[in-house]
Amino acid sequence: IDHITGGPVRVRVDNQWFNIVKEIHISPVLCSRGTRVYIVQDSYGSYHILKDSWVLLSHAEENSEIEHLKHISTKSKENWDKSAKDKTSSDSAKALRSHLLQPRFVAGDENAADTNTPRHDGIWVEAYPRIRRRTVHGPIGDPITSYRSRVECLQAFIDVVDMLNFLDADCTLLHGDVSLSNIVIVRLLPHVILAALECPGGIKEAMECMALIASAENPLAAPRRPPANMDIESFFDVPSGGSLIDFDYSRAKGSVTTNASGTLPYMSIELSINMAGSKAPFEHRMDHDIESLLFAFLHIVRFTSGPAGNPAEDVLIDVDEIRISQWHHDTLVANVPHVKSSDVMRLRYAEELQSVLPAYWRPLASNITNLI
């Protein structure tokens, strides 16, 4: 800890030291998981994400984010190694790109602290005991709302669909909390590639990988390399993609529970009805995650107006428009799935959808109705 500012300087996770570069998220209140997220750097110079949160002990016992991240990392590496040996350079580049976008486990402490341990001479009383979990992982991404073009945004969502399919088919896992805040755009910068490929200091290897990805996406294009006088950090004209973060509520495929997981505005209609109703045992399926992804996409096309757009002028609100914002603030949780159902049914028609879309997204109205 910096004894002057009181801020954290470095942290030890799983017997490895990481220097804290930047704090990128602080939970606004001291309830729920109290999550804090940092960008950290390891001893080799690679950058990662550190997530520090307090999770319910009951949930942690059923689903370990650390074990799931390890499993995903192992499967992703196996797929990449197999593709690198058996396939053509174009297929290998696609497999590499997929590997760079998949969750990557670096280090983790399942129980760095807990609320059951007495403090000093007193007794710590906690009705719902929690443990402190720290994970160091990757890749590093920017919010999905930072998209720089329709193509970049759409590609990110396509990549997330591919990732959900990978989780389902290869890892037999489900994400369980697909929401707007858990979708990121990964810009494939050299240090992102270095961290994923575990080649400390190998800038040359990273550049070769970027050239491979660029040539695969556009076979006629010359491999991209930064000008000799350009700093490696500023070379950002490379492909990007989408990834899912926050695997707190990930679970084994086929598991049955009475507790619906997810963020209510993005939760599938079936799960939100279950959560507000009798809470009967149910199976969380892949189509629930896909439906949540659709709801996240509807938020993008409804409430953002492009990199250079002006939401104040372009995002129109009137009494007859769809009530997506009500999905967030309805005081009666049981109302939310019914409001969702009504809105989505209306959006099946391209004319209806066009009337509520900003100009930037209006050309995609028919495609969005197909998704619905």
N, C-alpha and C positions, 0 to 999 in steps of 0.2 A: 504494500500500500504506500502511495506517496504521502508522507507524513505532513506535507504542507497543504496539498489540495484535498487529501482524503480519498482520492480516486485510486482505483486498482491499476497496478503497473504490470504485474505478471501473475500467472496462476499455474498451479501444478494439478494436472489431471492424469490419472492413471500412471503416476510416477514419471510424467513428462512435463517439462516446463514450456509454457507458451507466453510470449510477450503480447500484451494487449495493445492493439493498434488503435481501435476506435470502438466506441459504444454505439450500436445502431438501433437498439430497441430497449425501452424500459417500460415495463408494465405500469400503467398510470396509477394503480391502486395497490394497496397491500392486502389484497384478497385474491382468491383463485390461486393461480400458480406463481404469481409474482415474477414472471419471466424477464430475464435480461439477456440480451444477445450482443456479442462482441465479434469484431474481426480480430483474429490473433495470428501471430507468426511463430512458426516452430524454429528449432535450432538450425535447420537447413535453409531457412529463408522463404519457405512456402507459406501461403496464407490459407486460413481456414475460418470456419464459423465456430464460436463457442456459445452454446446455449446453457444457461444456468436457471433452473426452475425448481419449484416445489410441487411435487405431484402427489396425489392421494396414494397412500400405501396400498389400499385395496386395489386400485387400478394398476399400480406398478407391479404387484404380485401376479396379476393376470396377463399383463402385456408389458414387456420390457422394450422400450424404444432402442436401447443399446443393442440388445440381441437382434432385433429386427434390422437395424442399420448394418450390423455385422453380416447378417445373412444376405441382405441386398447387395452389399459391397462384394461379397464373395461370388455371388451369382453373376454380377455384372462383369467382374474381372475374368471369370471363366468364359463368358460369352465373347468377350473381347479377345482373349488369348486364342480361342478356337477360331474366330473369324480371321485373325491376323495370320494364322497358319494355313487355313483351308480355302480362303476365298480370294477373289480378284481384288485389285487395289481399290476399285470403286466401292465394292462391298465392305472392304476393310475400313475405308474412310467413314462409311456410314456407321459401322459398328463402333469405331473409335468415337465418333460424335455422340452416339447413344451413351457410351461409357462415360464420357465427360459430363453428361447431363444427369446421370444417375446419382442418387445419394451415395456418399463416400464416408465410411467410418474411419476415424483417425484415433480417437481415444475416448474413454468414458469412465465415469465413476457413478455407479448405480445408487450409492447411499453415502454422499459426502457429509450429510448431517440429517437429523430427523427432529420432529417436534415432540417426541416422547422423552427425550433426554432432559432431566431436570436442569434448570439454570441456577447456578450458585446454590443457595440453601433452600430455594423454593421448589415447588412442584409444578411442572409444566402440564397444564390441563388442555387436552385437545380432543374434542369429540370425534373428529375425523383426522386421524394421524396422517402426516405427510412426510415424505423423504425428499432430500435435496439431491437432484440428479444433474450431473454436468456431462455434456457431450461435446466433443470436438469433431466436426464433420465438414463436408463440403457438398456441392460446390457453393461458391459465393454468388448470389444473384441480386438483381435489382427488382423492385416492385413491378408487377405486371403492368401497372398503370404508367410506367416510364417508357412504354413502347415508342419507337421512333417512326413507325410506319404501320400500315395495315398488315403488310406482309410479315413484319417482325412479330406483331401481336398474334396473328393467326398461326404462324409457325410455332409459337410458344405453346398455344393450346393443342395443336396437333402433337407436339412432343409429349405433352402431359397425357394425352390419350394413349400414346405408345407406352409411356411409363406405367400407366395403370394396367395396361395389357401385360407388360413385363412382370409387374408385381403379381398379377393374378396367375399367369401361366407358368412363370419360371420360379417365383418365390412363394407361391401359394399364400400371399398376403394381400390385405386390403388396406387402403390408407385410412379411411374412417373419418377424415375431417378436411375434405376438399373445400376450400373457400378462397375468396379473393386475396386474403392476406397470406395464404399458403402457396400461392403460385408466383414464381419468380422468373425473370428473364436472365439467363446466364450469358454474359458476353465472353466469348472464348478468347480471353486475353492470355498472353504467355504464362503468367503466374498461375492462372486457373488450370492450364494444361500441365504445368510442372507438378502441381500438387496432386493432380489426378493420376499422373503416370509415374509418380514416385521416382523422379529423376532429378535429385537436388542439384541446382545450379546449371542444369542442362538447357540453357536458352536455345542452343542450336537444335536440340531434339524437339523443343516446343515449336520452334519456327517451322521445322519440317512437318510436324503434325498439322499445323495450321495450313500449310501449303497443300497437304494431302486432302484436307477437308474442303478447301476452296476449289481445288481442281475437280473434286468429285461432284460438287454441286454445280459447277460450270466447267465441263471438260474442255471447252475451247479457251478458257481463261488461263493466262499465265499464272504460275504459282505466286501468291502474294507474299512479299517480304517487305519489311520496313526500309525506307531510305536510310542510307548509311549515317546521315546526320540527324536522324530522328531517335529520340529516346525510346527504349523498348516499352516503357509504360504508356506512352501516348499513342502507340500503334493499335487503334481500336477498330479499324476497318476490316473486321473479320466476321464470320458468321456468328449468330447467336442462336439460342434455343430456350426452351421452357423446361422448368423442373418443379417438382413438388418439395416442400419443406414441411417440418413439424410432424414427426411420426409418433407423437405422444399417444394417439388413439388408433394406431395401426393394430391390426389383429389378424389371426390366422384365418384363412379362407375356410368357410363352413362353420365357424364358431357361432354358437347360439347364446344370446344374452337377453336380459330384460332392460338393459340400459342402452338407449340410442346415443351414439356419439356423433359429434359434429357441431357446426356453428349454425344456429337455428335459421337465419335467413337463407343459407345455402343448403340446408339439409333437405334430402329428398322428401317428397310429400308423404310417402308411406312411413318413413321413419319419424317425421314430425307429428303425424297423427298418432303413432305409437307412443311417442314421448309424452304427448298431451293427454293420452287416454289411459287405458288400463295397464300399460307397460307389460304386456304379455310377452313371453319369450319369442324371439324372432332371430332370423339369420341375416346378418349384414352382408349384402352381396355387392358384386362389382357394379351392377347397374345403378345402385344407390350412389356410388362415387361418380359415375358418369353423369347422372342427373344433377348432382351437386356442381359438376364442372359446367354444365349447361347454365345453371343459375348464375354462376360466377361470370360466364361470358355475357349473359343478359345484362348484368351490371355494367360491364365494360361498354357495350354498345348503347346502353341507355343513358349513362351518366358521364361518358367521356366523349370529347369532340375532336380527337386527333391531336398530334403534337403541337400544332399551331392554332388549334381552335380556341374558341372562347365559350366555355360552358355557360357563363352567365347569359349569353345571347342565344346559344344554340340548344340548350337543354330546357325545353319548354315544359311547364307544369300547368295543368288545368284539372278541373274537377272530374273529368271523364277519362283521364289518362290512366294507364296501368299503375298499380300502387306498390311497385317494388320497394320503395322506401318504407312502406308500412310493414314489410317483412322484418324490419329491424326494430321497430319501436312499438308494435302493438302490445298493449299491457296485458292482454289475454292471450296466452301462448296458444290456446286451442283454436284461436281465430286464424293463425298464420297459415296452416296448410290449406284452409278453405280460400283465403285470399290468393295464395299461390296458384291453386287450381283454377280459379276464375281468371286470373291474369294470363296464365299460360294458355288456357283454352282460347282466349281472345287473340293471342299472338300467333295462332295457327294460320291466320290469314295475312298475306303479305301487305295488303292495303292498310290493315289495322296496325301492323307493325311499323310500316313506313311513317305513319302519322305521329309516332312517338320517338322516332330515331333522330339523332342529330344528322345533319347533312353528310358528315364524314362517313357514317356507317350505312346510310340509306341504300347505296348500291347493293348491299349484301342482304337486303330484306328477304328475298326468296330463298337464299341459302340458309338463313336463320330459321325460317319456317320449316325447311327440310330437317334441320337439326331437331326441332321440337317434335 
